Amino acid sequence: MFAEFAPWFLFTPAIVAVTLLLGGGAGMWATLLSTLCAGFVLLDVPPVGILSPTQWAASGIYAATTSGLVGVVVALRQALRDSDAARENLVRAAADAAEREGFLAGVLGSSTDCIKVLDLDGKLTFMSEGGQRVMEVSDFNAISGCPWPDFWAGSGHAEAVAAVQGAREGRSASFVGCASTMMGTPKWWHVAVSPIPGRDAKPQRILSVSRDITALRESEEERDRFVRLAENSTDFIGMAHVDGRVFYMNDAARRLVGLEAADVTTIAIPDFFPPEDAAAVAGEVLPAVQRDGHWAGELRFRHFGTGELIPVLYSVFPVTDPDGRTLGYGTVTRDFRARKRAEDDMRMMNGELAHRLKNVLAVVQSVAHQTLRNAVDIPSASQSLSARLVALGAATDVLTGGSWRSADLRVLAEHALAPHGELGTRILLDGPPVALQPQVAVALALALHELATNAAKYGALSNDSGRVDLSWRVDGTGPVARFKLAWREHGGPQVSEPTRRGFGSTLIDRSLRSYFGGTAATEFHPEGLRFTLEARACDAVLVEENA
């Protein structure tokens, strides 16, 4: 029976090989052909020409088992292919994983952000290499397991605790705070905290990413300082685009030109100037800024409300981007009105001073001439001239204190009379505050000196009991107001009118009448000399107030 079955199974290895090499279809054809071939060969074996029942059974069994074997080989062949594909996929996945791991390691190592992983209790479990550098960590193991919020102080600590609690509950958060590195360097950080979910979608760990924003914070603080400086400055500070359209003006600038409530973006640079100055700005100033990087000089602003022309020191500079391209123009402009007024006042005062000095020199010349002409000897002339020049100097001191605009009558009288007697006891002054015209102050000072000198020599101040009353007042107001001054002596020797009038009497009568444009009279009463002066207030007084 084996001999009868054997011819078919001789083909089995070949069929297996065909199936492995060519697939299931080729294996089935090979099974069919081998079955027919074996049957054809057995026709020559007795009984010749026919197959015995055993041979027919062997042929059927062979066809069935071989077909099943083909199926098994096909499955094995596919399994081998799938195994090779799986192995290739595993190799490829491992290579991809290694590449991704290397890439992520490179990203984490080169990133300037401090990337940390925390457990749900907020303790450090991982810190990127770049984070260790920026945090100045030399050994991560020294801080591994430390509570991350403890690295923050003050409000930053509270923010960190709240962020960890939020991440534990599945929420993301961010905050800005200040914390020192491990080397003690204080830095500002922008921190983002978010949960890392596990397979069940619940937070398993916490991711914290801190970015160093110290430089940005400092630049913002610098910008804020500049903005506060510009806003609080009393100078005109403004900026405009290259085409001249204004986009910023501080409060002082708005006040200076009357634009407190205006929309400055509708205004251009030429609008601030009168036509002639606007042409100079367009033709000379802005080209100079482009060429030299700065321009400064005196120009005039136009007040938008009143049209007043305001003298200013105009300073212009370019506003550039980080690449040096000009974005517009900036200006810091100073109001020059006060300085111009001061310059005008100085010119006027210098002119007035020159005029006054000429008058004083003329008075000095006249005093010297009259003193020397009436002197009986050189020593007495020298003494009289010195005393009169001292009185003149006292008057000029008072005028100088008033910038040569006026002289206070009381101060002038105190300076002139103090050397001759005790003020308030022997010499009594009574009168309201009066500011004398500068041209009459010198003459009155010399006159008071002469009156006091005569009183000390011959009148009320020549003994121990006499006194002098000097009083003045202004009667009325306006153009009809009158200025009156009176000198009265009491308690001195009996007075009689002199037979000869000296320089002092001439100065008192003529000079005062000339300078005051009024009347001056000297009366020699037996009980004491009296002198009165009366003139229009407008010729003698600048400011008068009734006491």
Stockholm file with secondary structure:
# STOCKHOLM 1.0

chainA/1-547         MFAEFAPWFLFTPAIVAVTLLLGGGAGMWATLLSTLCAGFVLLDVPPVGILSPTQWAASGIYAATTSGLVGVVVALRQALRDSDAARENLVRAAADAAEREGFLAGVLGSSTDCIKVLDLDGKLTFMSEGGQRVMEVSDFNAISGCPWPDFWAGSGHAEAVAAVQGAREGRSASFVGCASTMMGTPKWWHVAVSPIPGRDAKPQRILSVSRDITALRESEEERDRFVRLAENSTDFIGMAHVDGRVFYMNDAARRLVGLEAADVTTIAIPDFFPPEDAAAVAGEVLPAVQRDGHWAGELRFRHFGTGELIPVLYSVFPVTDPDGRTLGYGTVTRDFRARKRAEDDMRMMNGELAHRLKNVLAVVQSVAHQTLRNAVDIPSASQSLSARLVALGAATDVLTGGSWRSADLRVLAEHALAPHGELGTRILLDGPPVALQPQVAVALALALHELATNAAKYGALSNDSGRVDLSWRVDGTGPVARFKLAWREHGGPQVSEPTRRGFGSTLIDRSLRSYFGGTAATEFHPEGLRFTLEARACDAVLVEENA
#=GR chainA/1-547 SS CHHHHHHHHTTHHHHHHHHHHHCHHHHHHHHHHHHHHHHHHHTTSSSTTSCCHHHHHHHHHHHHHHHHHHHHHHHHHHHHHHHHHHHHHHHHHHHHHHHHHHHHHHHHHHCSSEEEEECTTSBEEEECHHHHHHTTCSCGGGTTTCBGGGGCCTHHHHHHHHHHHHHHTTCCEEEEEEEECTTCCEEEEEEEEEEEECTTSSEEEEEEEEEECHHHHHHHHHHHHHHHHHHHCSSEEEEEETTSBEEEECHHHHHHHTCTTSCGGGCBGGGGSCHHHHHHIIIIIHHHHHHHSCEEEEEEEECTTTCCEEEEEEEEEEEECTTCCEEEEEEEEEECHHHHHHHHHHHHHHHHHHHHHHHHHHHHHHHHHHHHHHCSSHHHHHHHHHHHHHHHHHHHHHHHHTTTSCEEHHHHHHHHHGGGSCBTTTEEEECCCEEECHHHHHHHHHHHHHHHHHHHHTSGGGSSSCEEEEEEEEESSGGGCEEEEEEEEESSSCCCCCSSCCHHHHIIIIIHHHHHSSEEEEEEETTEEEEEEEEEHHHHEEEECCC
#=GC SS_cons         CHHHHHHHHTTHHHHHHHHHHHCHHHHHHHHHHHHHHHHHHHTTSSSTTSCCHHHHHHHHHHHHHHHHHHHHHHHHHHHHHHHHHHHHHHHHHHHHHHHHHHHHHHHHHHCSSEEEEECTTSBEEEECHHHHHHTTCSCGGGTTTCBGGGGCCTHHHHHHHHHHHHHHTTCCEEEEEEEECTTCCEEEEEEEEEEEECTTSSEEEEEEEEEECHHHHHHHHHHHHHHHHHHHCSSEEEEEETTSBEEEECHHHHHHHTCTTSCGGGCBGGGGSCHHHHHHIIIIIHHHHHHHSCEEEEEEEECTTTCCEEEEEEEEEEEECTTCCEEEEEEEEEECHHHHHHHHHHHHHHHHHHHHHHHHHHHHHHHHHHHHHHCSSHHHHHHHHHHHHHHHHHHHHHHHHTTTSCEEHHHHHHHHHGGGSCBTTTEEEECCCEEECHHHHHHHHHHHHHHHHHHHHTSGGGSSSCEEEEEEEEESSGGGCEEEEEEEEESSSCCCCCSSCCHHHHIIIIIHHHHHSSEEEEEEETTEEEEEEEEEHHHHEEEECCC
//
